[in-house]
Amino acid sequence: MRIDVVSIFPSYFDGLTLSLLGRARENGLLDLHVHDLRDWTSDRHRTVDDTPYGGGAGMVMKPEPWGLALDELAGSSRPTIIFPSPAGEVFRQSTAREFAEHDHLIIGCGRYEGIDERVFEYAATLGEVRLVSLGDYVLNGGEVAAMAMIEAIGRLVPGVVGNPESLVEESHEDGLLEYGSYTKPSTWRDREVPGVLLSGNHAAIAAWRREQQIERTRARRPDLLSD
Ligand code: ADE
């Protein structure tokens, strides 16, 4: 999978060289390229923003650098072009699964009060455009959201996570939160590991874990059960 990220703060993404995703990049499983939007400006100040037509607070990202960046990065591959935005559809595990099937993603990180609306229309001529929100809160820009998405998508690419079974038994994969986990010692500060986990009875353990999943989903995220 190839992912191109466009941002005015490319060094945000340095953290993606660490750990699991860093290894996936070294192994060639994840071909991640981070670009500076200002490389597609031509003025002395490398300007990427301007005042909004119609007035209002803040600055809007100019369309020209975005157009040139998208032209160069999209090529003829018909990529999926993702713009992190609090005004987008909510990013879920199912969204991560869907994007993990794609060969080429471009993630365009906006800042300030947003990107000139015509950029989204133009991007739709180059590929499939998706405005995607991390949740119902406002970040200063798309970078942190893009990093979260890259990590959620990247770990679903076959081979990135060493033991694929660990992907199956986790929160949100089956619409429920994950059960609690325990390790040694079996008694710690007077707290015991639930006895069923020491029983060796695999059917009883599976039933207990399922019950835990349902119970904690009901307590913490009842919205997941009513969907
Ligand atoms: N940019 C600003 N806020 C955001 C959010 N909640 N999700 C995605 N991108 C954003």
Residues whose N, C-alpha, C, O or C-beta is under 5 A from the ligand:
A	BS01	ADE	P84 S85 P86 V132 S133 L134 G135 Y137 V138 L139 N140 G141 G142 A145
